[in-house]
Amino acid sequence: MKLFVGLGNYGQEYVGTRHNMGFLSVDKFMDLAGGVFDKSDFKGVYGIVRNPMFSEPIVVVKPQTYMNLSGTCVRPLADFYKIPLEDIVVVYDEMALPVGTIRLRENGSSGGHKGIQNIIDQYGSDKIKRIRIGIGEPPFKNAIDYVLGKPKGEELDKINEATDRAAKALRDIEVKGFPYAMSIYNAPAKE
């Protein structure tokens, strides 16, 4: 069993914001895999995907905590289903990447992202597989206003393409493995 985690802010007012790229990506993965978010527990909403294309069930969760407490959902849920750290993949937004790019990594620091940092803190390890979705650097000093803002126009188009690619990367991680997905999705997006 694997656990796919999409990070974001819960609440209607945050739908479509740059900080919700993780939520949007796992929503798209659930559409792709025929899954539904039909459970609410462990401070999150989640569903279990059982699809013949996958060799095992996949738990997919959107924590319903503040971003900086995401690990308080992830760790208890993973422990309940006996999912080891190496079978967890976290999807989230990343200001250090250009808009619309995605990068898969098998470990590393949080880069200042409070959601992944809390998961790292819960496990005491940075060996957490992740998909980072580029939202670009804010054009003004207030990063909070930027990540909670809603992209428009060409930026929105690039982000929609990136979250589509992230959903497909999650599928390929399960079907062909993380190294394969890294080799495909870490390549630059086609113009």
Backbone hydrogen bonds in HBPLUS format (Angstrom, degrees):
<---DONOR---> <-ACCEPTOR-->    atom                        ^
c    i                          cat <-CA-CA->   ^        H-A-AA   ^      H-
h    n   atom  resd res      DA  || num        DHA   H-A  angle D-A-AA Bond
n    s   type  num  typ     dist DA aas  dist angle  dist       angle   num
A0002-LYS N   A0057-PRO O   3.29 MM  55  6.85 152.0  2.37 145.4 153.1     1
A0059-VAL N   A0002-LYS O   2.83 MM  57  6.13 166.9  1.84 162.7 158.4     2
A0003-LEU N   A0087-ASP O   2.97 MM  84  6.33 162.5  2.00 155.3 157.6     3
A0089-VAL N   A0003-LEU O   2.91 MM  86  6.38 155.6  1.97 161.1 167.6     4
A0004-PHE N   A0059-VAL O   2.80 MM  55  6.24 160.5  1.84 162.5 168.9     5
A0061-VAL N   A0004-PHE O   2.93 MM  57  6.42 158.9  1.98 162.5 169.5     6
A0005-VAL N   A0089-VAL O   2.79 MM  84  6.13 164.7  1.82 162.9 167.0     7
A0091-VAL N   A0005-VAL O   2.75 MM  86  6.10 156.7  1.80 165.1 173.2     8
A0006-GLY N   A0061-VAL O   3.01 MM  55  6.36 169.2  2.02 171.2 174.7     9
A0007-LEU N   A0091-VAL O   2.96 MM  84  6.17 170.0  1.97 173.7 174.6    10
A0014-TYR N   A0011-GLY O   3.06 MM   3  5.77 162.0  2.09 120.9 126.4    11
A0015-VAL N   A0012-GLN O   3.22 MM   3  5.46 162.3  2.25 110.2 115.5    12
A0017-THR N   A0014-TYR O   3.10 MM   3  5.53 156.9  2.15 139.6 135.8    13
A0020-ASN N   A0017-THR O   3.03 MM   3  5.49 163.0  2.06 115.0 120.2    14
A0018-ARG N   A0149-GLY O   3.02 MM 131  6.21 150.2  2.11 172.1 173.5    15
A0019-HIS N   A0147-VAL O   2.83 MM 128  5.04 132.5  2.06 161.3 148.0    16
A0024-LEU N   A0020-ASN O   3.05 MM   4  6.34 170.2  2.06 158.3 160.4    17
A0025-SER N   A0021-MET O   2.97 MM   4  6.05 155.1  2.03 142.8 149.4    18
A0026-VAL N   A0022-GLY O   3.07 MM   4  6.33 165.4  2.09 155.2 157.9    19
A0027-ASP N   A0023-PHE O   2.91 MM   4  6.11 149.9  2.00 151.2 160.6    20
A0028-LYS N   A0024-LEU O   3.04 MM   4  6.27 157.4  2.10 144.8 150.2    21
A0029-PHE N   A0025-SER O   2.89 MM   4  6.21 148.2  2.00 142.6 152.5    22
A0030-MET N   A0026-VAL O   2.90 MM   4  6.06 159.2  1.94 144.8 149.5    23
A0031-ASP N   A0027-ASP O   3.06 MM   4  6.41 152.5  2.14 145.5 152.9    24
A0032-LEU N   A0028-LYS O   2.93 MM   4  6.17 158.7  1.98 147.6 153.4    25
A0033-ALA N   A0029-PHE O   2.80 MM   4  6.01 152.3  1.88 154.0 161.8    26
A0034-GLY N   A0030-MET O   2.85 MM   4  5.67 116.4  2.26 139.1 152.0    27
A0035-GLY N   A0030-MET O   2.82 MM   5  4.61 152.0  1.90 136.9 141.1    28
A0039-LYS N   A0046-TYR O   2.87 MM   7  5.19 141.7  2.02 162.6 170.6    29
A0046-TYR N   A0039-LYS O   2.85 MM   7  5.19 159.2  1.89 138.6 145.3    30
A0041-ASP N   A0044-GLY O   3.00 MM   3  5.54 138.4  2.18 153.0 163.6    31
A0044-GLY N   A0041-ASP O   2.95 MM   3  5.54 141.0  2.10 115.7 125.6    32
A0064-GLN N   A0043-LYS O   2.78 MM  21  5.53 169.8  1.79 139.4 141.3    33
A0045-VAL N   A0062-LYS O   3.14 MM  17  5.48 164.7  2.17 140.6 141.8    34
A0062-LYS N   A0045-VAL O   2.89 MM  17  5.48 158.5  1.93 160.9 168.1    35
A0047-GLY N   A0060-VAL O   3.01 MM  13  5.50 147.8  2.12 146.5 156.6    36
A0060-VAL N   A0047-GLY O   2.88 MM  13  5.50 167.5  1.90 165.8 169.5    37
A0049-VAL N   A0058-ILE O   2.74 MM   9  5.09 164.7  1.77 154.9 153.2    38
A0058-ILE N   A0049-VAL O   3.04 MM   9  5.09 154.6  2.11 137.3 145.4    39
A0054-PHE N   A0051-ASN O   2.89 MM   3  5.61 162.3  1.92 126.2 131.7    40
A0069-LEU N   A0066-TYR O   2.83 MM   3  5.40 161.4  1.86 125.6 129.2    41
A0070-SER N   A0067-MET O   3.19 MM   3  5.41 157.0  2.25 122.2 119.3    42
A0072-THR N   A0069-LEU O   2.91 MM   3  5.59 151.4  1.99 120.7 128.9    43
A0073-CYS N   A0070-SER O   3.06 MM   3  5.63 161.3  2.09 115.3 121.3    44
A0074-VAL N   A0070-SER O   3.16 MM   4  6.47 167.8  2.17 150.0 152.8    45
A0075-ARG N   A0071-GLY O   3.01 MM   4  5.72 165.7  2.03 142.2 145.7    46
A0077-LEU N   A0073-CYS O   3.22 MM   4  6.26 160.7  2.26 152.6 158.5    47
A0078-ALA N   A0074-VAL O   2.90 MM   4  6.02 168.7  1.91 159.3 162.7    48
A0079-ASP N   A0075-ARG O   2.88 MM   4  6.02 160.6  1.91 152.9 158.9    49
A0080-PHE N   A0076-PRO O   2.90 MM   4  6.03 155.7  1.96 143.7 150.1    50
A0081-TYR N   A0077-LEU O   3.13 MM   4  6.41 160.5  2.17 151.9 155.8    51
A0083-ILE N   A0078-ALA O   2.84 MM   5  4.91 166.6  1.86 144.9 147.3    52
A0082-LYS N   A0079-ASP O   3.13 MM   3  4.81 153.7  2.20  96.0 103.6    53
A0087-ASP N   A0084-PRO O   2.89 MM   3  5.57 161.7  1.92 122.4 128.6    54
A0088-ILE N   A0085-LEU O   3.14 MM   3  5.45 153.0  2.21 122.7 120.1    55
A0090-VAL N   A0129-LYS O   3.03 MM  39  6.43 158.1  2.08 137.4 141.6    56
A0131-ILE N   A0090-VAL O   2.80 MM  41  6.23 152.5  1.88 152.7 157.4    57
A0092-TYR N   A0131-ILE O   3.05 MM  39  6.57 155.4  2.11 163.3 169.8    58
A0133-ILE N   A0092-TYR O   2.84 MM  41  6.10 156.8  1.89 152.4 158.9    59
A0094-GLU N   A0133-ILE O   2.75 MM  39  5.49 140.4  1.91 150.3 142.2    60
A0097-LEU N   A0094-GLU O   3.48 MM   3  5.87 167.0  2.50 108.9 112.2    61
A0135-ILE N   A0094-GLU O   3.01 MM  41  5.82 157.6  2.06 133.8 135.4    62
A0136-GLY N   A0097-LEU O   2.94 MM  39  5.50 136.8  2.13 174.0 171.1    63
A0101-THR N   A0098-PRO O   3.17 MM   3  5.91 162.5  2.21 145.1 143.3    64
A0100-GLY N   A0134-GLY O   3.04 MM  34  5.37 149.9  2.14 140.7 131.4    65
A0134-GLY N   A0101-THR O   2.74 MM  33  5.06 173.9  1.74 159.9 161.3    66
A0103-ARG N   A0132-ARG O   2.94 MM  29  5.21 149.6  2.03 143.4 152.5    67
A0132-ARG N   A0103-ARG O   2.83 MM  29  5.21 170.7  1.84 152.1 153.5    68
A0105-ARG N   A0130-ARG O   3.05 MM  25  5.46 156.5  2.10 146.3 152.2    69
A0130-ARG N   A0105-ARG O   2.88 MM  25  5.46 156.5  1.94 162.4 164.4    70
A0108-GLY N   A0126-ASP O   3.10 MM  18  5.43 137.3  2.29 128.4 141.0    71
A0113-HIS N   A0110-SER O   3.12 MM   3  5.33 169.9  2.13 113.3 115.1    72
A0117-GLN N   A0113-HIS O   3.04 MM   4  6.13 153.3  2.12 149.1 157.5    73
A0118-ASN N   A0114-LYS O   3.10 MM   4  6.13 150.2  2.19 135.5 141.1    74
A0119-ILE N   A0115-GLY O   3.32 MM   4  6.67 149.7  2.42 141.5 149.3    75
A0120-ILE N   A0116-ILE O   2.88 MM   4  6.17 161.4  1.92 153.8 159.0    76
A0121-ASP N   A0117-GLN O   2.83 MM   4  6.08 157.0  1.88 148.1 154.9    77
A0122-GLN N   A0118-ASN O   2.94 MM   4  6.13 151.7  2.02 141.2 148.3    78
A0123-TYR N   A0119-ILE O   3.14 MM   4  6.42 148.4  2.25 147.7 155.1    79
A0124-GLY N   A0120-ILE O   2.71 MM   4  5.67 131.4  1.94 146.1 161.2    80
A0125-SER N   A0120-ILE O   3.30 MM   5  5.36 141.8  2.46 139.4 144.1    81
A0146-TYR N   A0142-ASN O   3.25 MM   4  6.54 152.9  2.33 143.4 151.3    82
A0147-VAL N   A0143-ALA O   2.89 MM   4  6.16 170.1  1.90 162.4 161.7    83
A0148-LEU N   A0144-ILE O   3.06 MM   4  6.12 147.8  2.17 146.4 155.3    84
A0149-GLY N   A0146-TYR O   3.04 MM   3  5.09 158.7  2.08 104.6 110.9    85
A0156-LEU N   A0152-LYS O   3.33 MM   4  4.76 157.8  2.38  98.9 102.9    86
A0157-ASP N   A0153-GLY O   3.06 MM   4  6.43 155.2  2.12 149.5 157.0    87
A0158-LYS N   A0154-GLU O   2.97 MM   4  6.26 159.5  2.01 151.9 156.4    88
A0159-ILE N   A0155-GLU O   2.96 MM   4  6.21 155.6  2.02 149.0 156.1    89
A0160-ASN N   A0156-LEU O   2.85 MM   4  6.05 156.8  1.90 151.6 157.9    90
A0161-GLU N   A0157-ASP O   3.05 MM   4  6.30 155.6  2.11 146.2 152.5    91
A0162-ALA N   A0158-LYS O   2.94 MM   4  6.17 153.8  2.01 143.3 151.0    92
A0163-THR N   A0159-ILE O   2.90 MM   4  6.15 159.3  1.94 152.3 156.8    93
A0164-ASP N   A0160-ASN O   3.02 MM   4  6.19 146.4  2.14 140.3 149.6    94
A0165-ARG N   A0161-GLU O   2.95 MM   4  6.23 156.1  2.01 147.1 153.4    95
A0166-ALA N   A0162-ALA O   2.84 MM   4  6.12 149.9  1.93 145.1 154.2    96
A0167-ALA N   A0163-THR O   3.03 MM   4  6.19 154.9  2.10 141.0 146.5    97
A0168-LYS N   A0164-ASP O   3.09 MM   4  6.41 156.7  2.14 146.8 153.0    98
A0169-ALA N   A0165-ARG O   2.77 MM   4  6.01 147.3  1.87 145.4 155.7    99
A0170-LEU N   A0166-ALA O   2.96 MM   4  6.27 152.3  2.03 147.7 154.0   100
A0171-ARG N   A0167-ALA O   3.16 MM   4  6.50 157.7  2.21 143.4 149.1   101
A0172-ASP N   A0168-LYS O   2.89 MM   4  6.19 161.7  1.92 150.9 155.7   102
A0173-ILE N   A0169-ALA O   2.77 MM   4  5.98 143.2  1.91 148.1 158.6   103
A0174-GLU N   A0170-LEU O   3.27 MM   4  6.58 156.4  2.33 148.0 151.9   104
A0175-VAL N   A0171-ARG O   2.99 MM   4  6.27 159.6  2.04 149.0 155.5   105
A0176-LYS N   A0172-ASP O   2.71 MM   4  5.36 161.9  1.74 140.8 147.4   106
A0177-GLY N   A0173-ILE O   2.99 MM   4  4.38 132.3  2.23 108.4 118.2   107
A0181-ALA N   A0177-GLY O   3.14 MM   4  6.43 167.0  2.15 152.2 156.0   108
A0182-MET N   A0178-PHE O   2.87 MM   4  6.11 158.2  1.92 157.4 163.4   109
A0183-SER N   A0179-PRO O   3.05 MM   4  6.30 154.9  2.12 146.1 152.3   110
A0183-SER N   A0180-TYR O   3.03 MM   3  5.16 114.2  2.48  97.7 113.3   111
A0184-ILE N   A0180-TYR O   3.13 MM   4  6.47 140.9  2.29 148.5 159.3   112
A0185-TYR N   A0181-ALA O   2.84 MM   4  5.87 171.9  1.85 163.4 164.2   113
A0186-ASN N   A0182-MET O   3.08 MM   4  5.41 148.0  2.19 136.8 140.7   114
